[in-house]
Amino acid sequence: MMQARRRAIKGLYAITPDELDTAKLLQQVECALRGGADVLQYRNKLAHAVLQQEQAAALRDMTRKFGVIFIVNDDVQLALQVSADGVHLGAEDGDIAAARAALGRDKLIGASCYNRAPLAMDAVRQGADYVAFGAFFPSSVKPGAVAAKVSMLESVRRELKVPIVAIGGITLENGKQLVAAGADALAVISALWQAPDIEQAAKEFSQLIEQGNPA
Protein backbone atom coordinates (compact mmCIF):
# COMPACT_ATOMS: atom_id res chain seq x y z
CA MET A 1 0.00 0.00 0.00
CA MET A 2 1.33 3.45 -0.89
CA GLN A 3 2.56 5.37 2.13
CA ALA A 4 0.36 8.34 3.05
CA ARG A 5 3.16 10.85 2.75
CA ARG A 6 3.68 9.84 -0.88
CA ARG A 7 0.07 10.69 -1.68
CA ALA A 8 -0.51 14.32 -2.51
CA ILE A 9 -3.36 16.20 -0.88
CA LYS A 10 -5.83 17.15 -3.60
CA GLY A 11 -9.52 17.31 -4.45
CA LEU A 12 -12.34 17.60 -1.94
CA TYR A 13 -10.92 17.91 1.58
CA ALA A 14 -13.93 17.20 3.80
CA ILE A 15 -13.75 18.40 7.42
CA THR A 16 -16.17 16.70 9.78
CA PRO A 17 -18.92 18.69 11.52
CA ASP A 18 -19.19 19.00 15.31
CA GLU A 19 -21.50 15.98 15.56
CA LEU A 20 -21.88 14.13 18.87
CA ASP A 21 -24.03 11.32 17.43
CA THR A 22 -21.42 8.88 16.10
CA ALA A 23 -23.91 6.87 14.03
CA LYS A 24 -25.13 10.04 12.32
CA LEU A 25 -21.55 11.24 11.74
CA LEU A 26 -20.57 7.94 10.13
CA GLN A 27 -23.66 7.99 7.92
CA GLN A 28 -22.84 11.53 6.75
CA VAL A 29 -19.18 10.74 6.13
CA GLU A 30 -20.00 7.61 4.17
CA CYS A 31 -22.14 9.72 1.84
CA ALA A 32 -19.26 12.17 1.33
CA LEU A 33 -16.80 9.37 0.62
CA ARG A 34 -19.19 7.74 -1.84
CA GLY A 35 -19.43 11.11 -3.54
CA GLY A 36 -15.69 11.23 -4.08
CA ALA A 37 -14.07 13.10 -1.16
CA ASP A 38 -10.31 12.58 -1.42
CA VAL A 39 -9.37 13.57 2.14
CA LEU A 40 -11.26 13.45 5.43
CA GLN A 41 -10.16 15.52 8.41
CA TYR A 42 -11.62 14.61 11.79
CA ARG A 43 -12.41 17.77 13.73
CA ASN A 44 -14.94 17.81 16.55
CA LYS A 45 -14.65 20.68 19.02
CA LEU A 46 -17.67 19.54 21.05
CA ALA A 47 -16.67 15.93 21.74
CA HIS A 48 -14.84 14.85 24.88
CA ALA A 49 -11.66 12.77 24.62
CA VAL A 50 -13.33 9.35 24.86
CA LEU A 51 -15.87 10.22 22.16
CA GLN A 52 -13.14 11.67 19.96
CA GLN A 53 -11.24 8.39 20.24
CA GLU A 54 -14.36 6.40 19.37
CA GLN A 55 -15.28 8.57 16.40
CA ALA A 56 -11.75 8.86 15.05
CA ALA A 57 -11.22 5.07 15.21
CA ALA A 58 -14.48 4.42 13.37
CA LEU A 59 -13.65 7.02 10.72
CA ARG A 60 -10.15 5.55 10.33
CA ASP A 61 -11.73 2.19 9.47
CA MET A 62 -14.17 3.76 7.02
CA THR A 63 -11.55 5.83 5.21
CA ARG A 64 -9.37 2.74 4.80
CA LYS A 65 -12.24 0.94 3.07
CA PHE A 66 -12.64 3.85 0.66
CA GLY A 67 -8.91 4.42 0.18
CA VAL A 68 -9.24 8.00 1.43
CA ILE A 69 -6.56 9.95 3.30
CA PHE A 70 -7.51 10.42 6.97
CA ILE A 71 -6.18 13.44 8.86
CA VAL A 72 -6.74 14.32 12.53
CA ASN A 73 -7.07 17.99 13.41
CA ASP A 74 -4.78 19.46 16.10
CA ASP A 75 -4.11 16.25 18.06
CA VAL A 76 -0.88 14.34 17.36
CA GLN A 77 -1.57 11.77 20.08
CA LEU A 78 -5.04 10.99 18.74
CA ALA A 79 -3.58 10.65 15.25
CA LEU A 80 -1.10 8.12 16.63
CA GLN A 81 -3.74 6.22 18.60
CA VAL A 82 -5.94 5.60 15.56
CA SER A 83 -3.11 5.23 13.01
CA ALA A 84 -4.30 8.24 11.02
CA ASP A 85 -2.48 9.19 7.82
CA GLY A 86 -1.46 12.47 9.40
CA VAL A 87 -2.28 15.53 11.44
CA HIS A 88 -3.24 19.12 10.70
CA LEU A 89 -1.79 21.83 12.93
CA GLY A 90 -2.93 25.39 13.53
CA ALA A 91 -0.65 28.17 14.72
CA GLU A 92 -1.25 27.25 18.37
CA ASP A 93 -1.30 23.47 17.96
CA GLY A 94 2.34 22.59 18.37
CA ASP A 95 5.59 22.38 16.53
CA ILE A 96 5.87 20.72 13.10
CA ALA A 97 9.26 19.21 13.95
CA ALA A 98 7.87 17.70 17.16
CA ALA A 99 4.89 16.29 15.25
CA ARG A 100 7.25 14.77 12.70
CA ALA A 101 9.35 13.19 15.43
CA ALA A 102 6.23 11.65 16.97
CA LEU A 103 4.53 10.54 13.75
CA GLY A 104 7.49 9.44 11.66
CA ARG A 105 8.51 10.35 8.15
CA ASP A 106 5.70 8.58 6.32
CA LYS A 107 2.80 10.54 7.82
CA LEU A 108 1.32 13.74 6.45
CA ILE A 109 1.58 17.02 8.33
CA GLY A 110 -0.50 20.00 7.28
CA ALA A 111 -0.26 23.56 8.58
CA SER A 112 -2.82 26.35 8.77
CA CYS A 113 -1.23 29.53 7.43
CA TYR A 114 -4.30 31.81 7.38
CA ASN A 115 -3.41 34.78 5.11
CA ARG A 116 0.32 34.74 5.82
CA ALA A 117 2.63 33.59 3.02
CA PRO A 118 5.78 33.79 5.22
CA LEU A 119 4.14 31.40 7.69
CA ALA A 120 3.64 28.92 4.85
CA MET A 121 7.24 29.22 3.67
CA ASP A 122 8.41 28.57 7.22
CA ALA A 123 6.07 25.61 7.63
CA VAL A 124 7.41 24.01 4.46
CA ARG A 125 10.97 24.56 5.64
CA GLN A 126 10.07 22.78 8.88
CA GLY A 127 8.71 19.83 6.91
CA ALA A 128 5.00 20.44 6.34
CA ASP A 129 3.62 18.30 3.50
CA TYR A 130 0.85 20.76 2.65
CA VAL A 131 -0.39 24.16 3.75
CA ALA A 132 -3.86 25.66 4.14
CA PHE A 133 -4.93 29.27 3.63
CA GLY A 134 -8.20 31.01 4.53
CA ALA A 135 -10.80 32.10 5.28
CA PHE A 136 -11.39 33.19 1.70
CA PHE A 137 -15.09 33.82 2.27
CA PRO A 138 -17.23 34.45 5.37
CA SER A 139 -17.56 31.23 7.36
CA SER A 140 -20.40 30.22 9.67
CA VAL A 141 -18.06 27.71 11.34
CA LYS A 142 -15.44 30.37 12.16
CA PRO A 143 -17.19 33.75 11.83
CA GLY A 144 -14.20 35.62 13.25
CA ALA A 145 -11.61 33.95 11.02
CA VAL A 146 -8.84 35.99 9.42
CA ALA A 147 -9.70 36.95 5.84
CA ALA A 148 -7.47 35.80 2.99
CA LYS A 149 -7.48 37.19 -0.54
CA VAL A 150 -7.61 35.19 -3.75
CA SER A 151 -4.74 37.30 -5.09
CA MET A 152 -2.56 36.05 -2.21
CA LEU A 153 -3.33 32.48 -3.24
CA GLU A 154 -2.20 33.20 -6.79
CA SER A 155 1.03 34.67 -5.48
CA VAL A 156 1.96 31.83 -3.11
CA ARG A 157 1.11 29.22 -5.73
CA ARG A 158 4.10 30.45 -7.73
CA GLU A 159 6.38 30.13 -4.70
CA LEU A 160 5.25 26.91 -3.04
CA LYS A 161 5.98 23.39 -4.26
CA VAL A 162 3.64 21.64 -1.82
CA PRO A 163 -0.14 21.19 -2.16
CA ILE A 164 -2.29 24.15 -1.13
CA VAL A 165 -5.66 23.76 0.58
CA ALA A 166 -8.17 26.63 0.52
CA ILE A 167 -10.70 26.95 3.34
CA GLY A 168 -13.41 29.29 4.60
CA GLY A 169 -16.99 29.63 3.43
CA ILE A 170 -16.36 27.64 0.25
CA THR A 171 -19.34 26.75 -1.91
CA LEU A 172 -19.83 25.31 -5.39
CA GLU A 173 -20.39 28.87 -6.59
CA ASN A 174 -17.21 30.45 -5.22
CA GLY A 175 -14.89 27.45 -5.18
CA LYS A 176 -14.10 27.61 -8.87
CA GLN A 177 -12.09 30.83 -8.53
CA LEU A 178 -9.95 29.29 -5.79
CA VAL A 179 -9.09 26.30 -7.96
CA ALA A 180 -8.29 28.68 -10.83
CA ALA A 181 -6.02 30.65 -8.48
CA GLY A 182 -4.01 27.54 -7.62
CA ALA A 183 -5.73 25.61 -4.82
CA ASP A 184 -5.07 21.88 -5.08
CA ALA A 185 -7.84 21.07 -2.61
CA LEU A 186 -10.95 22.74 -1.23
CA ALA A 187 -11.67 22.25 2.47
CA VAL A 188 -15.43 22.23 2.93
CA ILE A 189 -17.66 21.96 5.98
CA SER A 190 -21.08 23.65 5.84
CA ALA A 191 -21.66 23.45 2.08
CA LEU A 192 -21.09 19.70 2.27
CA TRP A 193 -22.75 18.53 5.49
CA GLN A 194 -25.71 20.91 5.25
CA ALA A 195 -26.43 19.98 1.63
CA PRO A 196 -29.77 18.25 0.97
CA ASP A 197 -27.81 15.40 -0.66
CA ILE A 198 -24.30 15.04 0.78
CA GLU A 199 -23.17 12.46 -1.74
CA GLN A 200 -24.26 14.62 -4.67
CA ALA A 201 -22.61 17.72 -3.17
CA ALA A 202 -19.35 15.80 -2.74
CA LYS A 203 -19.57 14.61 -6.33
CA GLU A 204 -20.09 18.16 -7.61
CA PHE A 205 -17.19 19.55 -5.55
CA SER A 206 -14.93 16.76 -6.80
CA GLN A 207 -15.87 17.43 -10.41
CA LEU A 208 -15.32 21.17 -9.99
CA ILE A 209 -11.81 20.57 -8.68
CA GLU A 210 -10.94 17.95 -11.29
CA GLN A 211 -12.03 20.25 -14.10
CA GLY A 212 -9.89 23.07 -12.71
CA ASN A 213 -6.88 20.86 -11.98
CA PRO A 214 -6.68 18.34 -14.84
CA ALA A 215 -4.13 15.60 -14.29
C-alpha atoms as an extended CHARMM CRD file, in Angstrom:
* protein
*
       215  EXT
         1         1  MET       CA              0.0000000000        0.0000000000        0.0000000000  PROA      1               0.0000000000
         2         2  MET       CA              1.3250000000        3.4480000000       -0.8890000000  PROA      2               0.0000000000
         3         3  GLN       CA              2.5550000000        5.3730000000        2.1270000000  PROA      3               0.0000000000
         4         4  ALA       CA              0.3600000000        8.3400000000        3.0500000000  PROA      4               0.0000000000
         5         5  ARG       CA              3.1560000000       10.8500000000        2.7480000000  PROA      5               0.0000000000
         6         6  ARG       CA              3.6800000000        9.8400000000       -0.8760000000  PROA      6               0.0000000000
         7         7  ARG       CA              0.0730000000       10.6880000000       -1.6800000000  PROA      7               0.0000000000
         8         8  ALA       CA             -0.5140000000       14.3210000000       -2.5110000000  PROA      8               0.0000000000
         9         9  ILE       CA             -3.3640000000       16.1980000000       -0.8810000000  PROA      9               0.0000000000
        10        10  LYS       CA             -5.8340000000       17.1470000000       -3.5970000000  PROA      10              0.0000000000
        11        11  GLY       CA             -9.5160000000       17.3130000000       -4.4460000000  PROA      11              0.0000000000
        12        12  LEU       CA            -12.3390000000       17.5980000000       -1.9420000000  PROA      12              0.0000000000
        13        13  TYR       CA            -10.9210000000       17.9100000000        1.5820000000  PROA      13              0.0000000000
        14        14  ALA       CA            -13.9280000000       17.1960000000        3.8040000000  PROA      14              0.0000000000
        15        15  ILE       CA            -13.7450000000       18.4040000000        7.4150000000  PROA      15              0.0000000000
        16        16  THR       CA            -16.1690000000       16.7030000000        9.7790000000  PROA      16              0.0000000000
        17        17  PRO       CA            -18.9230000000       18.6880000000       11.5200000000  PROA      17              0.0000000000
        18        18  ASP       CA            -19.1880000000       19.0040000000       15.3100000000  PROA      18              0.0000000000
        19        19  GLU       CA            -21.5020000000       15.9790000000       15.5550000000  PROA      19              0.0000000000
        20        20  LEU       CA            -21.8800000000       14.1320000000       18.8700000000  PROA      20              0.0000000000
        21        21  ASP       CA            -24.0300000000       11.3250000000       17.4340000000  PROA      21              0.0000000000
        22        22  THR       CA            -21.4240000000        8.8840000000       16.1030000000  PROA      22              0.0000000000
        23        23  ALA       CA            -23.9080000000        6.8720000000       14.0340000000  PROA      23              0.0000000000
        24        24  LYS       CA            -25.1270000000       10.0420000000       12.3170000000  PROA      24              0.0000000000
        25        25  LEU       CA            -21.5530000000       11.2350000000       11.7440000000  PROA      25              0.0000000000
        26        26  LEU       CA            -20.5670000000        7.9350000000       10.1350000000  PROA      26              0.0000000000
        27        27  GLN       CA            -23.6570000000        7.9920000000        7.9240000000  PROA      27              0.0000000000
        28        28  GLN       CA            -22.8430000000       11.5280000000        6.7480000000  PROA      28              0.0000000000
        29        29  VAL       CA            -19.1850000000       10.7410000000        6.1320000000  PROA      29              0.0000000000
        30        30  GLU       CA            -19.9960000000        7.6080000000        4.1670000000  PROA      30              0.0000000000
        31        31  CYS       CA            -22.1430000000        9.7210000000        1.8410000000  PROA      31              0.0000000000
        32        32  ALA       CA            -19.2620000000       12.1740000000        1.3320000000  PROA      32              0.0000000000
        33        33  LEU       CA            -16.8010000000        9.3670000000        0.6250000000  PROA      33              0.0000000000
        34        34  ARG       CA            -19.1870000000        7.7380000000       -1.8360000000  PROA      34              0.0000000000
        35        35  GLY       CA            -19.4290000000       11.1080000000       -3.5420000000  PROA      35              0.0000000000
        36        36  GLY       CA            -15.6860000000       11.2320000000       -4.0780000000  PROA      36              0.0000000000
        37        37  ALA       CA            -14.0670000000       13.1020000000       -1.1590000000  PROA      37              0.0000000000
        38        38  ASP       CA            -10.3100000000       12.5800000000       -1.4210000000  PROA      38              0.0000000000
        39        39  VAL       CA             -9.3730000000       13.5740000000        2.1410000000  PROA      39              0.0000000000
        40        40  LEU       CA            -11.2620000000       13.4490000000        5.4350000000  PROA      40              0.0000000000
        41        41  GLN       CA            -10.1610000000       15.5180000000        8.4090000000  PROA      41              0.0000000000
        42        42  TYR       CA            -11.6150000000       14.6150000000       11.7850000000  PROA      42              0.0000000000
        43        43  ARG       CA            -12.4070000000       17.7660000000       13.7260000000  PROA      43              0.0000000000
        44        44  ASN       CA            -14.9390000000       17.8060000000       16.5550000000  PROA      44              0.0000000000
        45        45  LYS       CA            -14.6490000000       20.6750000000       19.0190000000  PROA      45              0.0000000000
        46        46  LEU       CA            -17.6710000000       19.5410000000       21.0480000000  PROA      46              0.0000000000
        47        47  ALA       CA            -16.6690000000       15.9340000000       21.7360000000  PROA      47              0.0000000000
        48        48  HSD       CA            -14.8350000000       14.8470000000       24.8820000000  PROA      48              0.0000000000
        49        49  ALA       CA            -11.6580000000       12.7730000000       24.6200000000  PROA      49              0.0000000000
        50        50  VAL       CA            -13.3300000000        9.3510000000       24.8600000000  PROA      50              0.0000000000
        51        51  LEU       CA            -15.8690000000       10.2230000000       22.1600000000  PROA      51              0.0000000000
        52        52  GLN       CA            -13.1390000000       11.6660000000       19.9600000000  PROA      52              0.0000000000
        53        53  GLN       CA            -11.2360000000        8.3900000000       20.2380000000  PROA      53              0.0000000000
        54        54  GLU       CA            -14.3610000000        6.3980000000       19.3650000000  PROA      54              0.0000000000
        55        55  GLN       CA            -15.2820000000        8.5660000000       16.3970000000  PROA      55              0.0000000000
        56        56  ALA       CA            -11.7450000000        8.8570000000       15.0460000000  PROA      56              0.0000000000
        57        57  ALA       CA            -11.2160000000        5.0750000000       15.2070000000  PROA      57              0.0000000000
        58        58  ALA       CA            -14.4810000000        4.4180000000       13.3660000000  PROA      58              0.0000000000
        59        59  LEU       CA            -13.6520000000        7.0200000000       10.7170000000  PROA      59              0.0000000000
        60        60  ARG       CA            -10.1540000000        5.5550000000       10.3340000000  PROA      60              0.0000000000
        61        61  ASP       CA            -11.7320000000        2.1940000000        9.4690000000  PROA      61              0.0000000000
        62        62  MET       CA            -14.1670000000        3.7600000000        7.0170000000  PROA      62              0.0000000000
        63        63  THR       CA            -11.5540000000        5.8330000000        5.2100000000  PROA      63              0.0000000000
        64        64  ARG       CA             -9.3720000000        2.7390000000        4.8030000000  PROA      64              0.0000000000
        65        65  LYS       CA            -12.2380000000        0.9370000000        3.0660000000  PROA      65              0.0000000000
        66        66  PHE       CA            -12.6440000000        3.8490000000        0.6600000000  PROA      66              0.0000000000
        67        67  GLY       CA             -8.9120000000        4.4160000000        0.1760000000  PROA      67              0.0000000000
        68        68  VAL       CA             -9.2440000000        7.9970000000        1.4340000000  PROA      68              0.0000000000
        69        69  ILE       CA             -6.5640000000        9.9480000000        3.3050000000  PROA      69              0.0000000000
        70        70  PHE       CA             -7.5070000000       10.4190000000        6.9740000000  PROA      70              0.0000000000
        71        71  ILE       CA             -6.1770000000       13.4350000000        8.8640000000  PROA      71              0.0000000000
        72        72  VAL       CA             -6.7430000000       14.3230000000       12.5290000000  PROA      72              0.0000000000
        73        73  ASN       CA             -7.0660000000       17.9940000000       13.4140000000  PROA      73              0.0000000000
        74        74  ASP       CA             -4.7820000000       19.4570000000       16.0980000000  PROA      74              0.0000000000
        75        75  ASP       CA             -4.1080000000       16.2530000000       18.0630000000  PROA      75              0.0000000000
        76        76  VAL       CA             -0.8780000000       14.3430000000       17.3600000000  PROA      76              0.0000000000
        77        77  GLN       CA             -1.5740000000       11.7740000000       20.0840000000  PROA      77              0.0000000000
        78        78  LEU       CA             -5.0350000000       10.9880000000       18.7400000000  PROA      78              0.0000000000
        79        79  ALA       CA             -3.5780000000       10.6500000000       15.2480000000  PROA      79              0.0000000000
        80        80  LEU       CA             -1.0990000000        8.1210000000       16.6310000000  PROA      80              0.0000000000
        81        81  GLN       CA             -3.7390000000        6.2230000000       18.5970000000  PROA      81              0.0000000000
        82        82  VAL       CA             -5.9400000000        5.6020000000       15.5600000000  PROA      82              0.0000000000
        83        83  SER       CA             -3.1070000000        5.2280000000       13.0100000000  PROA      83              0.0000000000
        84        84  ALA       CA             -4.2970000000        8.2360000000       11.0200000000  PROA      84              0.0000000000
        85        85  ASP       CA             -2.4840000000        9.1870000000        7.8240000000  PROA      85              0.0000000000
        86        86  GLY       CA             -1.4560000000       12.4670000000        9.3950000000  PROA      86              0.0000000000
        87        87  VAL       CA             -2.2820000000       15.5340000000       11.4440000000  PROA      87              0.0000000000
        88        88  HSD       CA             -3.2420000000       19.1220000000       10.6960000000  PROA      88              0.0000000000
        89        89  LEU       CA             -1.7920000000       21.8250000000       12.9270000000  PROA      89              0.0000000000
        90        90  GLY       CA             -2.9350000000       25.3860000000       13.5310000000  PROA      90              0.0000000000
        91        91  ALA       CA             -0.6530000000       28.1720000000       14.7200000000  PROA      91              0.0000000000
        92        92  GLU       CA             -1.2530000000       27.2500000000       18.3740000000  PROA      92              0.0000000000
        93        93  ASP       CA             -1.2970000000       23.4710000000       17.9600000000  PROA      93              0.0000000000
        94        94  GLY       CA              2.3350000000       22.5900000000       18.3720000000  PROA      94              0.0000000000
        95        95  ASP       CA              5.5920000000       22.3790000000       16.5270000000  PROA      95              0.0000000000
        96        96  ILE       CA              5.8730000000       20.7220000000       13.1030000000  PROA      96              0.0000000000
        97        97  ALA       CA              9.2600000000       19.2110000000       13.9490000000  PROA      97              0.0000000000
        98        98  ALA       CA              7.8690000000       17.6960000000       17.1590000000  PROA      98              0.0000000000
        99        99  ALA       CA              4.8930000000       16.2930000000       15.2550000000  PROA      99              0.0000000000
       100       100  ARG       CA              7.2450000000       14.7720000000       12.6950000000  PROA      100             0.0000000000
       101       101  ALA       CA              9.3530000000       13.1930000000       15.4310000000  PROA      101             0.0000000000
       102       102  ALA       CA              6.2250000000       11.6510000000       16.9710000000  PROA      102             0.0000000000
       103       103  LEU       CA              4.5260000000       10.5410000000       13.7550000000  PROA      103             0.0000000000
       104       104  GLY       CA              7.4870000000        9.4430000000       11.6650000000  PROA      104             0.0000000000
       105       105  ARG       CA              8.5130000000       10.3530000000        8.1470000000  PROA      105             0.0000000000
       106       106  ASP       CA              5.6980000000        8.5790000000        6.3160000000  PROA      106             0.0000000000
       107       107  LYS       CA              2.8030000000       10.5400000000        7.8170000000  PROA      107             0.0000000000
       108       108  LEU       CA              1.3230000000       13.7430000000        6.4460000000  PROA      108             0.0000000000
       109       109  ILE       CA              1.5820000000       17.0250000000        8.3290000000  PROA      109             0.0000000000
       110       110  GLY       CA             -0.5020000000       20.0050000000        7.2830000000  PROA      110             0.0000000000
       111       111  ALA       CA             -0.2620000000       23.5560000000        8.5830000000  PROA      111             0.0000000000
       112       112  SER       CA             -2.8200000000       26.3540000000        8.7690000000  PROA      112             0.0000000000
       113       113  CYS       CA             -1.2270000000       29.5350000000        7.4300000000  PROA      113             0.0000000000
       114       114  TYR       CA             -4.2960000000       31.8140000000        7.3780000000  PROA      114             0.0000000000
       115       115  ASN       CA             -3.4140000000       34.7750000000        5.1130000000  PROA      115             0.0000000000
       116       116  ARG       CA              0.3230000000       34.7360000000        5.8170000000  PROA      116             0.0000000000
       117       117  ALA       CA              2.6340000000       33.5920000000        3.0210000000  PROA      117             0.0000000000
       118       118  PRO       CA              5.7780000000       33.7890000000        5.2180000000  PROA      118             0.0000000000
       119       119  LEU       CA              4.1410000000       31.3960000000        7.6880000000  PROA      119             0.0000000000
       120       120  ALA       CA              3.6350000000       28.9180000000        4.8520000000  PROA      120             0.0000000000
       121       121  MET       CA              7.2360000000       29.2170000000        3.6680000000  PROA      121             0.0000000000
       122       122  ASP       CA              8.4150000000       28.5730000000        7.2240000000  PROA      122             0.0000000000
       123       123  ALA       CA              6.0650000000       25.6070000000        7.6300000000  PROA      123             0.0000000000
       124       124  VAL       CA              7.4120000000       24.0130000000        4.4640000000  PROA      124             0.0000000000
       125       125  ARG       CA             10.9750000000       24.5550000000        5.6390000000  PROA      125             0.0000000000
       126       126  GLN       CA             10.0660000000       22.7840000000        8.8780000000  PROA      126             0.0000000000
       127       127  GLY       CA              8.7100000000       19.8310000000        6.9110000000  PROA      127             0.0000000000
       128       128  ALA       CA              4.9980000000       20.4420000000        6.3390000000  PROA      128             0.0000000000
       129       129  ASP       CA              3.6150000000       18.3020000000        3.5010000000  PROA      129             0.0000000000
       130       130  TYR       CA              0.8460000000       20.7580000000        2.6530000000  PROA      130             0.0000000000
       131       131  VAL       CA             -0.3930000000       24.1610000000        3.7530000000  PROA      131             0.0000000000
       132       132  ALA       CA             -3.8640000000       25.6630000000        4.1420000000  PROA      132             0.0000000000
       133       133  PHE       CA             -4.9300000000       29.2710000000        3.6270000000  PROA      133             0.0000000000
       134       134  GLY       CA             -8.2010000000       31.0050000000        4.5320000000  PROA      134             0.0000000000
       135       135  ALA       CA            -10.7980000000       32.0990000000        5.2820000000  PROA      135             0.0000000000
       136       136  PHE       CA            -11.3890000000       33.1910000000        1.6970000000  PROA      136             0.0000000000
       137       137  PHE       CA            -15.0930000000       33.8190000000        2.2720000000  PROA      137             0.0000000000
       138       138  PRO       CA            -17.2340000000       34.4500000000        5.3710000000  PROA      138             0.0000000000
       139       139  SER       CA            -17.5630000000       31.2340000000        7.3600000000  PROA      139             0.0000000000
       140       140  SER       CA            -20.4010000000       30.2220000000        9.6690000000  PROA      140             0.0000000000
       141       141  VAL       CA            -18.0630000000       27.7110000000       11.3400000000  PROA      141             0.0000000000
       142       142  LYS       CA            -15.4390000000       30.3710000000       12.1590000000  PROA      142             0.0000000000
       143       143  PRO       CA            -17.1910000000       33.7490000000       11.8250000000  PROA      143             0.0000000000
       144       144  GLY       CA            -14.2000000000       35.6240000000       13.2470000000  PROA      144             0.0000000000
       145       145  ALA       CA            -11.6090000000       33.9480000000       11.0230000000  PROA      145             0.0000000000
       146       146  VAL       CA             -8.8360000000       35.9910000000        9.4230000000  PROA      146             0.0000000000
       147       147  ALA       CA             -9.7020000000       36.9480000000        5.8390000000  PROA      147             0.0000000000
       148       148  ALA       CA             -7.4690000000       35.7970000000        2.9920000000  PROA      148             0.0000000000
       149       149  LYS       CA             -7.4790000000       37.1890000000       -0.5410000000  PROA      149             0.0000000000
       150       150  VAL       CA             -7.6070000000       35.1870000000       -3.7490000000  PROA      150             0.0000000000
       151       151  SER       CA             -4.7410000000       37.3050000000       -5.0940000000  PROA      151             0.0000000000
       152       152  MET       CA             -2.5620000000       36.0520000000       -2.2090000000  PROA      152             0.0000000000
       153       153  LEU       CA             -3.3300000000       32.4810000000       -3.2360000000  PROA      153             0.0000000000
       154       154  GLU       CA             -2.2020000000       33.2010000000       -6.7920000000  PROA      154             0.0000000000
       155       155  SER       CA              1.0340000000       34.6740000000       -5.4840000000  PROA      155             0.0000000000
       156       156  VAL       CA              1.9570000000       31.8250000000       -3.1080000000  PROA      156             0.0000000000
       157       157  ARG       CA              1.1100000000       29.2220000000       -5.7330000000  PROA      157             0.0000000000
       158       158  ARG       CA              4.0950000000       30.4500000000       -7.7330000000  PROA      158             0.0000000000
       159       159  GLU       CA              6.3750000000       30.1330000000       -4.7010000000  PROA      159             0.0000000000
       160       160  LEU       CA              5.2520000000       26.9050000000       -3.0400000000  PROA      160             0.0000000000
       161       161  LYS       CA              5.9770000000       23.3870000000       -4.2650000000  PROA      161             0.0000000000
       162       162  VAL       CA              3.6420000000       21.6390000000       -1.8190000000  PROA      162             0.0000000000
       163       163  PRO       CA             -0.1390000000       21.1900000000       -2.1590000000  PROA      163             0.0000000000
       164       164  ILE       CA             -2.2890000000       24.1530000000       -1.1310000000  PROA      164             0.0000000000
       165       165  VAL       CA             -5.6590000000       23.7630000000        0.5840000000  PROA      165             0.0000000000
       166       166  ALA       CA             -8.1720000000       26.6260000000        0.5200000000  PROA      166             0.0000000000
       167       167  ILE       CA            -10.7000000000       26.9510000000        3.3440000000  PROA      167             0.0000000000
       168       168  GLY       CA            -13.4080000000       29.2900000000        4.5950000000  PROA      168             0.0000000000
       169       169  GLY       CA            -16.9950000000       29.6290000000        3.4270000000  PROA      169             0.0000000000
       170       170  ILE       CA            -16.3580000000       27.6410000000        0.2510000000  PROA      170             0.0000000000
       171       171  THR       CA            -19.3440000000       26.7470000000       -1.9090000000  PROA      171             0.0000000000
       172       172  LEU       CA            -19.8280000000       25.3060000000       -5.3850000000  PROA      172             0.0000000000
       173       173  GLU       CA            -20.3910000000       28.8660000000       -6.5930000000  PROA      173             0.0000000000
       174       174  ASN       CA            -17.2140000000       30.4540000000       -5.2210000000  PROA      174             0.0000000000
       175       175  GLY       CA            -14.8870000000       27.4470000000       -5.1800000000  PROA      175             0.0000000000
       176       176  LYS       CA            -14.0970000000       27.6100000000       -8.8660000000  PROA      176             0.0000000000
       177       177  GLN       CA            -12.0920000000       30.8280000000       -8.5320000000  PROA      177             0.0000000000
       178       178  LEU       CA             -9.9470000000       29.2890000000       -5.7860000000  PROA      178             0.0000000000
       179       179  VAL       CA             -9.0860000000       26.2990000000       -7.9600000000  PROA      179             0.0000000000
       180       180  ALA       CA             -8.2950000000       28.6750000000      -10.8260000000  PROA      180             0.0000000000
       181       181  ALA       CA             -6.0150000000       30.6470000000       -8.4750000000  PROA      181             0.0000000000
       182       182  GLY       CA             -4.0090000000       27.5360000000       -7.6210000000  PROA      182             0.0000000000
       183       183  ALA       CA             -5.7250000000       25.6140000000       -4.8200000000  PROA      183             0.0000000000
       184       184  ASP       CA             -5.0740000000       21.8830000000       -5.0760000000  PROA      184             0.0000000000
       185       185  ALA       CA             -7.8370000000       21.0670000000       -2.6060000000  PROA      185             0.0000000000
       186       186  LEU       CA            -10.9460000000       22.7400000000       -1.2290000000  PROA      186             0.0000000000
       187       187  ALA       CA            -11.6720000000       22.2500000000        2.4700000000  PROA      187             0.0000000000
       188       188  VAL       CA            -15.4320000000       22.2340000000        2.9270000000  PROA      188             0.0000000000
       189       189  ILE       CA            -17.6590000000       21.9550000000        5.9810000000  PROA      189             0.0000000000
       190       190  SER       CA            -21.0780000000       23.6510000000        5.8440000000  PROA      190             0.0000000000
       191       191  ALA       CA            -21.6590000000       23.4460000000        2.0820000000  PROA      191             0.0000000000
       192       192  LEU       CA            -21.0940000000       19.6980000000        2.2720000000  PROA      192             0.0000000000
       193       193  TRP       CA            -22.7510000000       18.5280000000        5.4850000000  PROA      193             0.0000000000
       194       194  GLN       CA            -25.7090000000       20.9050000000        5.2470000000  PROA      194             0.0000000000
       195       195  ALA       CA            -26.4280000000       19.9830000000        1.6320000000  PROA      195             0.0000000000
       196       196  PRO       CA            -29.7740000000       18.2540000000        0.9680000000  PROA      196             0.0000000000
       197       197  ASP       CA            -27.8130000000       15.3990000000       -0.6600000000  PROA      197             0.0000000000
       198       198  ILE       CA            -24.3010000000       15.0440000000        0.7840000000  PROA      198             0.0000000000
       199       199  GLU       CA            -23.1680000000       12.4550000000       -1.7390000000  PROA      199             0.0000000000
       200       200  GLN       CA            -24.2590000000       14.6240000000       -4.6660000000  PROA      200             0.0000000000
       201       201  ALA       CA            -22.6140000000       17.7150000000       -3.1670000000  PROA      201             0.0000000000
       202       202  ALA       CA            -19.3500000000       15.8020000000       -2.7380000000  PROA      202             0.0000000000
       203       203  LYS       CA            -19.5660000000       14.6140000000       -6.3270000000  PROA      203             0.0000000000
       204       204  GLU       CA            -20.0930000000       18.1570000000       -7.6130000000  PROA      204             0.0000000000
       205       205  PHE       CA            -17.1930000000       19.5460000000       -5.5530000000  PROA      205             0.0000000000
       206       206  SER       CA            -14.9270000000       16.7600000000       -6.7960000000  PROA      206             0.0000000000
       207       207  GLN       CA            -15.8750000000       17.4300000000      -10.4070000000  PROA      207             0.0000000000
       208       208  LEU       CA            -15.3210000000       21.1670000000       -9.9900000000  PROA      208             0.0000000000
       209       209  ILE       CA            -11.8050000000       20.5730000000       -8.6790000000  PROA      209             0.0000000000
       210       210  GLU       CA            -10.9350000000       17.9490000000      -11.2920000000  PROA      210             0.0000000000
       211       211  GLN       CA            -12.0290000000       20.2510000000      -14.1000000000  PROA      211             0.0000000000
       212       212  GLY       CA             -9.8890000000       23.0670000000      -12.7120000000  PROA      212             0.0000000000
       213       213  ASN       CA             -6.8830000000       20.8600000000      -11.9820000000  PROA      213             0.0000000000
       214       214  PRO       CA             -6.6840000000       18.3430000000      -14.8430000000  PROA      214             0.0000000000
       215       215  ALA       CA             -4.1350000000       15.6010000000      -14.2900000000  PROA      215             0.0000000000
